Amino acid sequence: MNEKPSPAVHELHQAVDLELAEVANSADPDGDDVPERELYEAELRSFHDAVVAEEKAEEEERNSES
């Protein structure tokens, strides 16, 4: 039985991807926000990696059950 990731994790992954895209497209043209933006983006990427790891763990668990 190969199901999709849990809805909560999948929705969280989508939300983080959207936020990362928003951050990438919302840079201050003068560069005044670089330190804050880079820190926030790094935190988002770290969180994204954790969400992806959870999705993979769920998938592996489902695959081991089948």
Secondary structure, 3 states (H helix, E strand, C coil): CCCCCCHHHHHHHHHHHHHHHHHHHCCCCCCCCHHHHHHHHHHHHHHHHHHHHHHHHHHHHHHHHC
